[in-house]
Amino acid sequence: MSLKILALNSADSAAEVEVNELVFGQEYNETLIHQLATKTMAGLRSGTKAQKNRSDVRGGGAKPWNQKGSGRARSGTIRSPIWRGGGATFAARPRSFDQKLNKKMYRAGVRSILSELLRQDRIKVSSDIIPTTPKTKELAAKLKEFGRNRVLIIAEDLNENIILASRNIYNVDIITARELNPVMLIAAENVIATPAALKEIEAQLS
């Protein structure tokens, strides 16, 4: 299976790159992709929410009044959840929202996403997508044909030029092949990878 290299430069007009069919020729598995996307988004949650329960709230050590004889409802502490200033009934605690997913399932899910992107002609290969200068104008010119579509650029490594050139362009994300994100792949209308990044992805998923 071969992919034509995107002609951002006249020198690339007739070039092609071979891709592994085991990575880019898989069937679409909607259930697995949904599970993979859910795990990825759940792992991004900070889980730092915290509240105080009745044992965390300061005070309330003494019984406010006698158990009997006052005519009032019995009470053991002024920090009860039904009192103003009391602790929360079901206090939130810091927690991890991460979900378990086997490595084989993760790789299979990413392969399914990449295969579907290829079938929909949403994945491109370009050897010169990385700008030679940190100028936004240079990168914007290369992405001009994609209009306002959301573009994900996958590089083998991030240098200062691509970081500075891309940070002020709307709807453009930059990641390395080692940081492949399933949710970003799904969200992108067009994925552009360098040949070296493509080979690195194949090595990870083969």
C-alpha positions as CSV (number, residue, x, y, z in Angstrom):
1,M,0.0,0.0,0.0
2,S,1.4,3.4,-1.0
3,L,0.5,7.0,-0.2
4,K,1.2,9.9,-2.5
5,I,3.3,12.6,-0.8
6,L,1.5,15.9,-0.7
7,A,2.9,18.3,-3.3
8,L,3.7,21.3,-1.1
9,N,6.9,21.5,-3.0
10,S,7.4,20.8,-6.7
11,A,10.1,18.3,-5.8
12,D,7.5,16.1,-4.1
13,S,5.0,16.0,-7.0
14,A,5.7,12.4,-8.1
15,A,7.0,10.9,-4.8
16,E,5.2,8.1,-2.9
17,V,5.7,6.4,0.5
18,E,5.0,2.8,1.3
19,V,2.8,2.1,4.3
20,N,2.1,-1.1,6.2
21,E,-1.3,-2.6,5.4
22,L,-1.4,-4.1,8.9
23,V,-1.6,-0.6,10.3
24,F,-3.5,1.3,7.6
25,G,-5.7,-1.5,6.2
26,Q,-7.8,-2.4,9.2
27,E,-11.6,-2.6,9.5
28,Y,-13.5,0.2,11.2
29,N,-14.3,-0.9,14.8
30,E,-16.7,1.7,16.2
31,T,-17.1,0.1,19.6
32,L,-13.3,-0.1,20.2
33,I,-12.7,3.4,19.0
34,H,-15.5,4.7,21.3
35,Q,-13.9,2.9,24.3
36,L,-10.4,4.3,23.3
37,A,-11.7,7.9,23.0
38,T,-13.6,7.6,26.3
39,K,-10.4,6.4,28.1
40,T,-8.3,9.2,26.6
41,M,-10.7,11.9,27.6
42,A,-11.3,10.4,31.1
43,G,-7.5,10.4,31.6
44,L,-7.4,14.1,30.9
45,R,-9.7,14.9,33.8
46,S,-7.7,16.4,36.8
47,G,-9.8,14.8,39.5
48,T,-8.6,17.4,42.1
49,K,-12.1,18.3,43.4
50,A,-12.2,18.2,47.2
51,Q,-14.7,19.0,49.9
52,K,-14.7,18.7,53.7
53,N,-16.8,16.1,55.5
54,R,-17.8,16.5,59.1
55,S,-14.5,15.2,60.4
56,D,-12.5,17.7,58.3
57,V,-14.4,20.8,59.4
58,R,-12.9,22.7,62.3
59,G,-14.8,22.7,65.6
60,G,-17.8,20.7,66.8
61,G,-15.9,18.7,69.4
62,A,-18.3,19.5,72.2
63,K,-21.9,18.4,72.3
64,P,-24.0,21.7,71.8
65,W,-26.5,20.9,74.5
66,N,-27.7,18.0,76.7
67,Q,-29.2,15.0,75.1
68,K,-32.5,15.5,77.0
69,G,-34.4,18.2,78.8
70,S,-33.8,21.2,76.5
71,G,-36.9,20.7,74.4
72,R,-34.7,20.8,71.3
73,A,-33.8,18.0,68.9
74,R,-30.9,15.9,70.0
75,S,-27.6,16.9,68.5
76,G,-24.0,15.6,68.9
77,T,-22.0,18.2,67.0
78,I,-22.5,21.7,65.4
79,R,-20.5,20.4,62.3
80,S,-23.2,17.9,61.3
81,P,-24.1,18.2,57.5
82,I,-27.6,19.5,58.4
83,W,-26.1,22.5,60.3
84,R,-24.9,25.7,58.7
85,G,-21.1,25.5,58.4
86,G,-21.1,21.7,58.8
87,G,-19.3,19.2,56.6
88,A,-20.6,17.9,53.3
89,T,-22.7,14.7,53.4
90,F,-20.9,13.0,50.5
91,A,-17.7,15.0,50.3
92,A,-15.8,14.9,47.0
93,R,-12.3,13.5,47.2
94,P,-9.3,13.7,44.8
95,R,-9.5,10.7,42.5
96,S,-8.2,9.4,39.2
97,F,-10.7,9.0,36.4
98,D,-8.3,6.9,34.3
99,Q,-9.7,3.8,32.7
100,K,-7.9,0.5,32.0
101,L,-7.4,-0.5,28.4
102,N,-5.1,-3.3,27.3
103,K,-2.1,-2.3,25.1
104,K,-3.3,-4.6,22.3
105,M,-6.7,-2.9,22.4
106,Y,-5.1,0.5,22.4
107,R,-3.0,-0.3,19.3
108,A,-5.9,-2.0,17.5
109,G,-8.1,1.1,18.1
110,V,-5.4,3.5,16.8
111,R,-4.9,1.3,13.8
112,S,-8.6,1.4,13.1
113,I,-8.7,5.2,13.3
114,L,-5.7,5.6,11.0
115,S,-7.2,3.1,8.5
116,E,-10.5,5.0,8.4
117,L,-8.7,8.3,8.0
118,L,-6.9,6.8,5.0
119,R,-10.2,5.5,3.5
120,Q,-11.8,9.0,3.9
121,D,-8.7,10.6,2.3
122,R,-8.1,12.6,5.5
123,I,-4.5,11.6,6.1
124,K,-1.7,13.1,4.0
125,V,2.1,12.7,3.9
126,S,4.4,15.7,3.3
127,S,8.2,15.8,3.6
128,D,8.4,19.6,3.8
129,I,5.4,20.5,6.1
130,I,7.9,21.5,8.8
131,P,8.8,25.2,8.1
132,T,12.4,26.3,7.7
133,T,11.8,29.5,9.6
134,P,9.7,30.4,12.7
135,K,7.4,32.5,10.5
136,T,3.7,31.9,10.7
137,K,3.4,33.2,7.1
138,E,5.4,30.2,5.7
139,L,3.4,27.5,7.5
140,A,0.1,29.3,6.7
141,A,1.0,29.3,3.0
142,K,1.5,25.5,3.1
143,L,-1.8,25.0,4.8
144,K,-3.7,27.4,2.6
145,E,-5.4,24.6,0.6
146,F,-7.1,23.3,3.7
147,G,-8.9,26.5,4.4
148,R,-10.3,26.7,7.9
149,N,-10.4,23.0,8.4
150,R,-8.9,21.5,11.6
151,V,-5.5,20.2,10.7
152,L,-3.3,17.9,12.8
153,I,0.4,17.9,11.9
154,I,2.4,14.8,13.1
155,A,6.2,15.3,13.1
156,E,9.0,13.0,14.2
157,D,10.3,15.8,16.4
158,L,9.2,19.3,17.4
159,N,11.7,22.1,16.7
160,E,11.4,25.8,17.5
161,N,10.4,26.7,14.0
162,I,7.2,24.5,14.0
163,I,6.3,25.5,17.5
164,L,6.5,29.3,16.9
165,A,5.1,29.2,13.4
166,S,2.0,27.2,14.4
167,R,0.9,28.8,17.7
168,N,-0.9,31.7,16.1
169,I,-2.8,29.7,13.4
170,Y,-6.4,28.8,14.1
171,N,-7.3,25.1,14.1
172,V,-3.8,23.7,13.8
173,D,-2.4,21.2,16.3
174,I,1.1,19.9,16.4
175,I,2.2,16.6,18.0
176,T,5.0,14.1,17.7
177,A,4.5,10.4,16.6
178,R,5.3,9.4,20.2
179,E,2.4,11.5,21.5
180,L,-0.2,10.1,19.2
181,N,-3.6,11.1,20.6
182,P,-6.7,9.1,19.4
183,V,-9.1,12.0,20.2
184,M,-7.0,14.5,18.2
185,L,-6.9,12.1,15.3
186,I,-10.7,11.8,15.3
187,A,-11.3,15.5,15.7
188,A,-8.9,16.5,12.8
189,E,-10.5,17.0,9.4
190,N,-7.0,16.5,7.9
191,V,-3.9,14.8,9.3
192,I,-0.5,15.6,7.8
193,A,2.4,13.5,8.8
194,T,6.1,13.6,7.7
195,P,7.4,10.3,6.2
196,A,9.7,9.8,9.2
197,A,6.8,10.3,11.6
198,L,4.7,7.8,9.6
199,K,7.4,5.2,9.9
200,E,7.7,5.8,13.6
201,I,3.9,5.3,14.0
202,E,4.1,2.1,12.0
203,A,6.9,0.8,14.3
204,Q,4.8,1.6,17.4
205,L,1.6,-0.1,16.1
206,S,3.0,-3.1,14.1
